[in-house]
């Protein structure tokens, strides 16, 4: 059973993934608490600067459309990438 913070992380990840997968089913694989050294959540983009603060959140993995996605969720910020497929 998930706690409220994990449920919010799943909901945020699902909303972000809908933009990449459309109406394809999303199967959540895992969720784990995470901490990143800055606000990029471990995925900095070239040319951007990020607050250099410890950022706590969740790493959510899901399968959809034949791909494995990882979403990183910290508060209202969500970033998702295809990590396999």
Secondary structure, 3 states (H helix, E strand, C coil): CCCHHHHHHHHHHHHHHHHHHCCCCCEEEEEEEEEECCCCCCCCCCCCCCCCCCEEEEEEEEEECCEEEEEEEECCEEEEEEEEC
